[in-house]
Amino acid sequence: MPMVLTLLVSLYKLGRFFAMAGAERLVVPECVSQAGSWAGGGSSREHREVSPGVNTDVRAALDRILPALHRTIAHAKQASSPVELRKAIAEVFQLVEEAWGMPAVGRDVAKVLCDVIRLEGGLDLLLNLLYTAELETKCQAGKLLEQILVAENRDRIARIGLGVILNLAKERDVPQLAQSVSGILEHMFKHTEETCFQLISDGGLDAILYWCRWTDPIVLRHCAMALANCAMYGGQANQRLMIEKRTAEWLFPLVFSRDDELIRLHACLAITVLATNKEIEKEVERSGTLALVEPFIASLDPEQFACEMLGSSDNSQGRTADDLQRLVPLLDSSRLEAQCIAAFYLCTEAAIKTRQKKTKIFSEIGATQSLKRVVCYSTSSTTSSLAKKVLRMIGEEVPRRILPTVPNWKPCEVQTWLQQIGFNKYCQSFLDHQVDGDILLRLTEEELQEDLGMESSITRKRFFRELTELKTFANYSTCDRSNLADWLGSIDPKFRQYTYNLLTSGINRNFLHRVTEQQLQEDCHINTGFHRVRILTAAREMLHSPITLQTASDGTDVFISYRRSTGSQLASLLKVHLQLHGFSVFIDVEKLEAGKFEDKLIQSVMSARNFVLVLSPNALDKCMGDPECKDWVHKEIVTALNSGKNIVPVTDHFEWPDPETLPKDMRAVLKFNGIKWSHEYQEATIDKIIRFLQGRSSRDSSAGSENGLDCLPSLGQP
């Protein structure tokens, strides 16, 4: 009876809530608002039999876990107080978490549990609690919901509960909810393009981007994966919306951070997927985030990374076939960053799938041939090495790398290529006719049939498919002084196949605008009319495009100096905030070694109009006892002082040192006011920094003074 009264009161409150709800809150279907218990069939479902068709190990695990799940559900049905209800939810969570963590069979076992919870009415109850319950119960319900969002449950949420989640996302300043809500959004961005569009339109993406400025690693991990899922599953229209909301810029702090490699990996995946969309490629490149991808991937060991994932309950099962299949287009992309991260991700997954004895998945999703293509043609040693590792782990033959300078091939190198693509039968004929790289690239179907004896039209089609791929990935630098190949590739990657025909016809990039469509067809053998039109249109646009010359004196608005070990996260946040306010910003990514890079870095300080100095904990410690000015931060500060830059120190838990402990050449930096960074009041802090950048000098006689922001309204950061 107490339970019934409690439920009636909850329903009454919920009805009044919807009657009074403002326009900002999203409508929730009646079936959610009326979900007052673990409804739906009672005892007939409690004793559901395990399907006889399942794996023996899966069946054994389910025989052990399902009775406990049913008992826990029964306890939830009988709960007479919020405390008992939270306890029951926690017990269900523990059972599901245990299932996900099982080696090899965890995904299969967990999916059954997730289905049972949905069929018993548990999914609807969790949605109800996320609307009507007090904060502690909401958090418990959100934590469980995040764990059970398999495909069928995502379908249910998309149909009846998306408004619940989006309304929760509006409460973005509640730290206790942020962890679970960001995790739920991460899963829902995988649902459909339509769901992604609704999440973006109604504030889900805004919440994720807002949380990107936080420091909670759990929230940041969910944010990175949510953005990767949105980019991979959302389609090109939603990718354009992501760019309009400045997603590429907000991915920078996630990739730049050194605290969590999984955060960085998924942020790299997100930015790379966005970059493969030609319509938004330029905007992605301008964010500066894309340049961080290859150096980061090169620093990782995929097998060690796989071991770490296996030790994590969230990632121990690896990814589904559908997830992995979406990486194949990245392998086939013309962007090296895309090939690199896809090869790394598949290498990590290969290590996991090998332990699960599920390596057939790679051939089923069509990744094997793409990996072999990467080994043959990739110009990146990191990417090629990763692709080789994947092929070895899954038991596939590793092809030899093909020399990219095809125009210079000797007949023997043509022979090697023929053997590699499976045309051994025609090796002798090619050798008898002394076919070298030059002849191979200009070979016609008539010559292939009549002179080289390839009579079957189907066989010739197979051959030209391989030859087109070779032409597309070949390196023409020895005969392409105007870089025509890369220009053609910028129109469409597959247009690189026409490079050699154009070059041997005497056409270079600078002369192309004078060529007619008929000449492209008859002299250059570009037989597809639409391709000819696109090439000529691009050539004429290039002719009339204004050329902007970047002079050496053109500098950036702001140079950010920081200590990598403690200040990278704040430095990256400052970069994004300032860029979004219209400032051009230089931030050194890797603190390059001495040499020509040192001169370039010093020049960047001198050419910048402002010098923002990030003073994080112990940021100046290495400057002490550095009389020869070898430390990077020391060099940058001295250069800024000597160049008379407007120096704006930004402090974050920084203790100002005794001036006598610092070298004389940098002590003057202590005479500038430090602006105290506040994670809680980020926008207010940025506004103050901008005032200093726009002309109000931060120099003051009071060394190390700081201006607090305690009186300002909170922007909500835990």
Salt bridges, closest charged atoms under 4 A:
GLU46 OE2 - LYS77 NZ 3.11
GLU98 OE2 - ARG64 NH1 2.95
ASP115 OD2 - LYS111 NZ 2.99
ASP115 OD1 - ARG118 NH1 2.95
ASP124 OD2 - ARG156 NH2 2.60
GLU134 OE2 - ARG86 NH1 2.61
GLU136 OE2 - ARG86 NE 3.50
GLU146 OE2 - HIS222 NE2 3.18
GLU152 OE2 - LYS111 NZ 3.21
ASP155 OD1 - HIS191 NE2 2.65
GLU171 OE2 - LYS138 NZ 3.97
GLU186 OE1 - HIS222 ND1 2.73
ASP206 OD1 - LYS245 NZ 3.14
GLU249 OE2 - ARG246 NH2 3.43
ASP260 OD2 - ARG221 NH2 2.61
GLU281 OE1 - LYS278 NZ 3.33
GLU281 OE2 - ARG335 NH1 2.36
GLU283 OE2 - ARG240 NH1 2.98
GLU285 OE2 - ARG335 NH1 2.91
ASP322 OD1 - ARG326 NE 3.78
ASP323 OD2 - LYS190 NZ 3.25
ASP332 OD1 - ARG373 NH1 2.77
GLU337 OE1 - ARG335 NE 3.00
GLU349 OE1 - LYS353 NZ 2.86
GLU396 OE1 - LYS372 NZ 3.62
ASP438 OD2 - ARG442 NH2 2.60
GLU445 OE2 - ARG460 NE 3.07
GLU469 OE2 - ARG373 NE 2.28
ASP486 OD1 - ARG496 NH2 3.84
ASP492 OD2 - LYS494 NZ 3.18
ASP492 OD2 - ARG534 NH1 3.34
GLU517 OE2 - ARG532 NE 3.31
ASP557 OD1 - ARG609 NH2 2.76
GLU598 OE2 - LYS635 NZ 2.94
ASP626 OD2 - HIS634 ND1 2.76
GLU628 OE1 - LYS630 NZ 3.23
ASP631 OD1 - ARG563 NH1 2.79
GLU636 OE2 - LYS591 NZ 3.13
ASP652 OD1 - HIS653 ND1 2.89
GLU660 OE1 - ARG667 NH1 3.75
ASP665 OD1 - HIS634 NE2 2.83
GLU683 OE2 - ARG213 NH1 3.14
